[in-house]
Amino acid sequence: MSILDATTLFVVGGLVISVAGIAFLLETMLRRNDAVGRLWSVFFLSAMFALFAYVVVSFHPGVWWAVAAGNGAYAAAIAFIWSGARRANGRNALVAVPVVLGVAVTISALIPGPGGGYWAGSFEMFAGVALASLLTAFEFMRGYLRRLLASRVIAVLIGGMGLYYLARAVAFVTLGPDDPVFDVYFGTAASTLIEISFAVLGTIMLSSVQGDRFLHLSEDDVEVGARLRLDGILDAKQFREVAETWLLRAVRERATLVLLLIDVADLAAINTAFGRAAGDAAIRTTGRITLTQAPTAALVGQLSVRRFALLLELRSNDSVTTIADRIGEAVLEAMIDDQDRFRASTFRGVATTHTSGARYDDLLAAAEDALALDAKLAHESQRGGTTHES
């Protein structure tokens, strides 16, 4: 038997997760209210609701349906971390998945009715949390997120929690909730302590991931919208879909494809010094030049507000460098506004299927690494007004 009763643990857990959630929500609203932050904020809100439901049923056992609400909210909460991670990697968030999971877990706990007791629907909840946790750990170890130390820490934390809930589901079936072994290792006390630890460490790590993401985005910009899209340039989702088809063909034909990323340099500084309209003009100018200077047989996309991408076949060793130089020079020479108050510049990153493989996520991660290095070298050498080679 646990030393602390379930009600005390739920109250303590609720307070800890509430403090962590409020801190993350405030950071999201004050720093950058983007889609990833909103999805991860829903995780905290759902987790807080789940613990509140458990507290209610602890004080009022007759409110049996609160268990179902709490189970569903908690399973959905973990799945919302997965959705946010997918969005951070530039993939479809698939928000319907957490919603469907939460509804399914809730229904499974409601079916037994008032006689189901505290553990009604627990196996479905354990299995749902285990699946969502392991998928989340996998998502944090791929694409853009895998480059971050905090992401690897989160993957270990939530992966460990997923394995724990998988073991909890197995123990629930084989031992039953009344077994002393189950109570000690998989009961309310043990699971709540694990969840509190995850809430504290997870909040710190998620904030670190967000901080790294914000460094690569202007604090004043918004997500890519129709207002900044240019004719002839695919959005991030369209670019990925077509690029993956090209990559499959490249494998079949044993051809080498190159991904070239072009970033508008120092967009936050431009927005601050000259206003948001000037920043938008710099983005449009860079996009227009990227499109017009791209080879005929090249795929052109806009992956984020400030980032454009070219996918093309490698025909000679210096062809991509020549294209990047041509784009960078043209951007630097172009007038951004009628007053000619400043000139835009670019950073770039290049990756090839020969060295990075033919998976889109791997190719994109390698190009982003090269682009980050280019930006770092540019800032270190205090040459932010010129283009730099990777």
Secondary structure, DSSP 8 states (H G I E B T S, - for coil): --SS-HHHHHHHHHHHHHHHHHHHHHHHHHH---HHHHHHHHHHHHHHHHHHHHHHHHH-TT-THHHHHHHHHHHHHHHHHHHHHHHHTTS---THHHHHHHHHHHHHHHTTGGGG-TTTTHHHHHHHHHHHHHHHHHHHTSGGGGG-HHHHHHHHHHHHHHHHHHHHHHHHHHT-TTSHHHHHHHSHHHHHHHHHHHHHHHHHHHHHHHHHHHHTS-TT--S--GGG--TT-EEHHHHHHHHHHHHHHHHHHT--EEEEEEEETTHHHHHHHH-HHHHHHHHHHHHHHHHHHS-TTEEEEE-SSSEEEEEEE--STTHHHHHHHHHHHHHHHS--STT------EEEEEEEHHHH-S-HHHHHHHHHHHHHHHHHHHHHTT-TTS----
